[in-house]
Amino acid sequence: MTHRTRRFIVDCETNNINFDAWHKGDFSSLHIVHCLCAIDVDTNKVYRFRNERVRDGIIWIFGQAKEVIAHYAKFDVQVMEAYIGAKFPDDITITCTQKMAKGMFPNGYREDSVPDNLRKTNKLEAWGYRIGVHKGLFNKKKNAFDGYSDDLMEYCVRDCTVTLALYRFLMRRKRWNVLAPIFDYFAPIREPQLV
């Protein structure tokens, strides 16, 4: 039995997906995973996998992780499983920051800091505004996901960075409950310094 000890924030960037079909269990629109990022939650070390190395990265995560954390984790997990044709090992915990945020803040949080079109949503972009760690605008570019680019890889890392900050914010809330706002005031969530 493999002894897994690491916790990773993960994100995948793929070709354009047919989400209507995807949500019905048809993953045939997935043709390529351009890149994959994993950030070790405990060390902030960033692991980047691009193009032909993505499969190796997924298998490496399968072998190392005791927990995989992602925003809308169901999608990233399904992508990784579909791409290599294998299921995540049962002893890996999957944590979804989107579900955590929705459960902890069903009526939103700091909505005055969020653009109108993102208010009351649990999109990663909205949470980036709420906690002050922004995603960036790469996904707004035309044909942004048509192929691999270094900018796409950095966008993937950026998504993981925002997710890591959100995860830490949510875990602080979970741990300290009503005292968490005091921590937010005196020690606000900062952008993680990656290595």
C-alpha positions in Angstrom: 0.0 0.0 0.0 1.3 3.5 -0.9 1.9 5.9 1.9 0.6 9.2 0.7 1.4 12.3 2.8 1.0 15.3 0.6 -1.9 17.8 0.0 -2.1 19.4 -3.4 -4.1 22.3 -4.8 -4.7 21.3 -8.5 -6.0 22.8 -11.7 -6.1 21.6 -15.3 -6.4 23.6 -18.5 -8.0 21.8 -21.4 -9.3 22.3 -24.9 -12.7 23.9 -25.0 -15.2 21.4 -23.4 -18.8 20.9 -24.3 -20.1 21.4 -20.8 -23.7 20.4 -21.6 -22.5 17.0 -22.6 -19.9 16.9 -19.9 -22.5 17.4 -17.1 -24.4 14.4 -18.6 -21.3 12.2 -18.3 -20.2 12.4 -21.9 -16.4 13.3 -21.7 -15.8 12.8 -25.4 -15.1 16.6 -25.9 -11.9 16.3 -23.9 -9.1 15.9 -26.4 -6.1 17.4 -24.6 -5.1 18.7 -21.2 -2.7 21.5 -22.1 -1.3 21.8 -18.6 -1.7 20.8 -15.0 -0.5 22.7 -11.9 -0.2 21.3 -8.4 0.8 23.4 -5.4 1.9 21.6 -2.2 -0.3 23.1 0.5 2.3 22.7 3.2 5.4 24.0 1.3 3.9 26.3 -1.4 6.1 24.5 -4.0 4.6 24.7 -7.5 4.7 21.7 -9.9 4.0 22.5 -13.5 3.2 19.8 -16.1 2.7 20.7 -19.8 1.7 18.9 -22.9 3.1 15.4 -23.0 4.2 15.6 -19.3 0.6 16.0 -18.1 -0.1 12.3 -17.9 3.1 11.8 -15.9 1.9 14.6 -13.6 -1.5 13.0 -13.0 0.1 9.7 -12.2 2.6 11.4 -9.9 -0.2 13.1 -8.0 -2.0 9.8 -7.7 1.1 8.4 -6.0 1.9 11.3 -3.7 -1.4 12.9 -2.6 -3.4 12.1 0.5 -5.7 15.1 -0.4 -6.4 16.8 -3.7 -8.0 20.3 -3.4 -9.6 22.2 -6.3 -12.2 24.8 -6.9 -15.1 22.8 -8.5 -13.0 19.7 -7.9 -15.4 17.4 -9.6 -14.4 18.8 -13.0 -10.6 18.6 -12.4 -10.9 15.1 -11.0 -13.0 13.9 -13.9 -10.6 15.5 -16.4 -7.6 13.7 -14.8 -9.4 10.4 -14.6 -10.7 10.6 -18.2 -7.3 11.7 -19.5 -5.4 8.7 -18.1 -8.3 6.2 -18.1 -8.0 5.5 -14.3 -9.9 6.4 -11.2 -8.4 8.3 -8.3 -7.3 5.9 -5.5 -10.0 5.6 -2.9 -7.7 6.7 -0.1 -7.2 10.2 -1.6 -9.5 12.8 -0.1 -11.0 15.2 -2.7 -11.8 18.6 -1.3 -13.8 21.2 -3.2 -13.4 24.8 -2.2 -16.4 25.8 -4.3 -18.7 23.5 -2.2 -17.0 24.6 1.0 -17.5 28.3 0.2 -21.1 27.7 -0.8 -21.8 25.9 2.4 -20.1 28.4 4.7 -21.4 31.5 2.9 -24.8 30.7 1.3 -25.7 34.4 1.1 -22.4 35.5 -0.2 -19.4 37.3 1.4 -18.1 40.8 1.0 -20.3 41.3 -2.0 -19.5 45.0 -2.3 -15.9 44.0 -3.4 -17.2 41.8 -6.3 -18.2 43.1 -9.7 -22.0 43.0 -10.2 -21.9 40.0 -12.7 -20.1 37.9 -10.1 -22.1 38.8 -7.0 -23.7 35.9 -5.0 -21.7 33.4 -7.1 -19.1 30.9 -6.0 -16.9 31.2 -9.0 -13.2 31.3 -8.3 -12.9 34.7 -9.9 -15.6 36.1 -7.4 -13.7 34.6 -4.5 -10.5 36.2 -5.7 -12.1 39.6 -5.5 -13.5 38.8 -2.0 -10.2 37.8 -0.5 -8.0 40.1 -2.6 -6.1 37.5 -4.6 -7.1 37.9 -8.2 -7.2 35.3 -11.1 -6.2 37.7 -13.9 -7.8 38.1 -17.3 -6.2 35.5 -19.5 -9.4 33.5 -19.8 -11.1 36.5 -21.4 -8.8 36.4 -24.4 -10.2 35.0 -27.6 -9.0 31.5 -28.3 -7.2 31.4 -24.9 -7.6 27.6 -24.6 -6.9 26.6 -28.2 -3.4 25.4 -27.5 -0.6 25.4 -24.9 1.2 28.6 -24.2 3.4 29.8 -21.4 0.6 32.3 -20.6 -1.9 29.5 -20.2 0.5 27.7 -17.8 0.8 30.8 -15.7 -3.0 31.2 -15.7 -3.2 27.6 -14.4 -0.7 28.5 -11.7 -2.7 31.6 -10.9 -5.9 29.6 -10.5 -4.1 27.3 -8.0 -2.7 30.4 -6.2 -6.2 31.8 -5.7 -7.6 28.4 -4.7 -4.8 28.0 -2.1 -5.6 31.4 -0.6 -9.3 30.6 -0.6 -8.6 27.2 1.0 -6.6 28.8 3.8 -9.3 31.4 4.3 -12.0 28.7 4.5 -10.0 26.5 6.8 -9.4 29.5 9.1 -13.2 30.1 9.1 -13.9 26.5 9.8 -11.4 26.4 12.7 -12.1 29.7 14.4 -15.7 30.2 13.5 -17.0 33.4 15.1 -13.4 34.5 15.9 -12.3 34.4 12.3 -13.3 38.0 11.5 -10.8 39.1 14.2 -8.1 37.1 12.5 -9.2 38.6 9.1 -8.8 42.1 10.5 -5.4 41.7 12.2 -3.9 39.1 9.8 -5.7 39.2 6.5 -5.3 36.5 4.0 -2.3 37.3 1.8 -1.3 36.0 -1.5 0.7 32.8 -1.0 4.4 33.2 -1.8 5.1 30.3 -4.1 8.4 28.4 -4.6 
